[in-house]
Amino acid sequence: MRGQFLKIFLWFWGAMIALVLILVWTSAHLGGQEIPPMLEHAREVYQKDTTEVKNVLQSRGVAGLRNWLERHGSPRFMEVFLLTADGRSLLGRALPPRLRAFAYMPERYLEEAPPVRNHHVAVYPMVLPGTGYVRLLLVFHPPSPIWHILSYQRLAMALLVSGLVCWGLAAYLTAPVRELRRVTQGLASGDLNARAGKSLARRRDELGGLGRDFNTMASRLQSLIQSRQRLMADVSHELRSPLARLQIALGLARRRSGGEVSSELDRIEREADRLNELIGQILTLTRLDSQTALASEPIDMAAMVKTIVTDANYEAQTRNREVKLVGEVAAEIVGDESLLHSAIENIVRNAVRHTPEDSTVEVDMEIGKGGQLLIEIRDKGPGIDESLLDKVFEPFFRVDEARNREAGGHGLGMSIAQRAVTLHRGTISASNTGEGLLVRIYLPLTTDGVPELEMAGDSVKA
Amino acid sequence: MNRILISDDDLELCEMLQEYLVGEGFVVDMAHDGEHALRQLSAEAYDLLILDIMMPIRNGLDVLRELRKTSQVPVLMLTARGSDVDSVVGLELGADDYIPKPCNPRVLVARIRAVLRRSEASDANPSQDSETFGVGDITVYPGAHRVEQNGNRLELTSTEYSVLACLLRHAGQVVGKDQLSKEALGRRLERFDRSLDMHISNLRRKLGPLPGGEERIHTVRGVGYLYTLERTS
C-alpha cells in the first residue's frame, strides 16, 4: 500500500514539475511579450554599465578600460568588445564569428541591426585620442528565461505547493483502496456486516463505483450466508417436532410390546437420540456462527480438562482405548464454560474415535507462546492427509467416507470446537505428528493470578 | 390420582403424551394454546402444569408470568434443546423445573414425579422433620409448606420452598450443589444445569438481604451454596 502511495506521489510530483518547466520555457520562447521583472532589472544594470563603460573609454582610453574591466570584472549582463577600424580586437579577446559582421557593418545600418540569437548588440563608434577610430561592441546577455520567473524562494514554493497537491492527490487515490482492503479483510475474516464507508460509496469516480459494487456484493453474500444458516436452523427446528412425537410413540410401543422387540426398540431409540444430538449440534453451530458476544465467567481450566479426560477415559475404556492427562497447569480463562467444555470434549472424543485399539490419547496442558494456555490433544490414529488439514474444521468434513461412518463421526464436533475457540479469541490448528493427529488449542489467559471467590465477579468486568 | 394439564400446540404429541401419562396413572387434560391453558387452570385444580414454551397466541413464558400472579401450582417447562435463554427465563419466572424437548418419556415421567413429590411432601403426609423451625427472621412450617419472614407469608413455589428449607436446615454450612439438587429438586444435577442458580436467585430476590444488609445466600464457586447465619453483635 505504501509503495503504491509513494509511486503515485512521485509520479505526479515529477509530472507537475516537468509541466511547470515546460510552461516557463514555452512562454519565454514563444509568446514572451511582456517583460518579467528579472529582465527589467537586467536592462537597468545593462544601461548603467553601458554609460560607465563609455565614460571610462572616453576619459581614460583603451588601457583605462582594460584596467577598469580587470578591477570590476566583466559586467553581469554584458560582454564588451573593442574593435579597430580594420576589425582587430583591442581587449585581448577575439570577436566570436557570429558577431563579426558588426565589425564591418556600415554605420548607417547599425541602428537597425537585428538581435543575434536574442542577444542585443549595441555598437558605438568613437574616435579616441592616440588610438583613432574604434567601435565599442556591447552585447546584452539577458538572464536565462527560467530565471525570469524562478528564484530560489519561488522554486521552494513551487515544490511545496506541488508536493502538497500531489500528496493530497495520492492520498485521495489510495484512501479508497485502503478502505476497500479493510472491508475485504473484515468480510474474509467472517464479519458479514463489513461494508465500505460512506465516504467511499459517495464518490462519483470508478473507485466509488467499486465501493458500491463491493457493498452490493457483501450484502448479497450476507443474505446468502444468513439464509443458509436460517435454513439449517429452520430445518433442524422442524425436525424436532416429529422427533419429539417419535420418542413418545417409542415409549408407548415399548410399554405395549411387553419386552418382545426390545432390542429393536433400543436400536430405534439410539438412532433417535443420535438424530437428536445431531440436530442439537447443527443448532449450536448456526448459533455460534451468528454469535459475537459471549457469556463471561471465570473458568478453572485445569478442573475442566481433568473432568473431560476422566469422562472420556471412562467411555474409551469400554472400547479398549485410553485417555490420559500428561500435563497439567493452573489456568483461568474468562468465557462461556459450557461452550469451551464441549469444544475440548468434542476434540477429545474425536481423537478417541480415531485412535486404534489399545492405544492412548494424550491430553497436555501448558503455558505456551505469548503466555497463552496451550491444550494439546494427540491420538495415534492415521492422521489426516496434509492437503486436507485445513478443511478438518469445516462442517461435515470426512477424511474417508467408509471408515469415518463406521467410527460414527458426523463431522460437526470439530466445527463447533473451532467456533467456540475463536469466540474466546483463541486459535485451533491440526497437524500430523507422524504417529497420529495433533490438535493444538491456544486460549488467551485472564490477567495473571486467579481471583478470589468474592472478587470473581469484579474481575470478569475488568 | 394426580391431575396434570399439558399445554402444547402439537396435538398429536399431546394425545400420545396423554396416553403415556394415563398409563402411568395420571389424570391428564390438554390445552393447545396459552389462553386455553390459563382458562383451564382457573376453572379446575391441577397438581402440575406441563408447559411448552413455543405456543401460538400466548407463549409459555407469558402464561407462566400470568399464572404466577395468582397461583403457585408446580410448573414443568418443555424447552427447545439448546435454547438456554428460555429455560433461564422460565425458571426466573417461577417454573419448578424444565426438560428439553424432544425428550424421552421415561425421563419426563421421572421429572414429573420429582416435582410432584416436592409439592405433596407437605400437603399430605407431614414427614418426620416436620417440626417448625426458624433461622433469624425466617420461620419454616414444613407441615404447611409455608415460610414466613417476620410473620409475613412468603409466596414461594414448591421448588423454591424445598431449596430454601434445605439451605436453612444446614444454615451456616456449605451445601454442595449435588446434595441440594438431590434433596430439593429430587434429581441429579446435569452439567451446566442452571436450574439451582435460578431458584437461588429467585429466593434472594424474594427474601432480600439480611437485616444487617448482608447477602443471605452465598455462592461458593465450584462447591455449592451457604445460608449465612446472622452475626449477633
Interface residues (C-beta under 8 A of the other chain):
Chain A: H237 R240 S241 L243 A244 R245 L246 Q247 I248 A249 L250 G251 L252 R255 E269 A272 N276 I279 G280 L283 T284 R287 D300 A303 E337 S338 H341 L453 A456
Chain B: D10 E12 L13 M16 L17 E19 Y20 G23 A80 R81 G82 K101 P102 C103 N104 P105 R106 R191 F192 V220 R221 G222
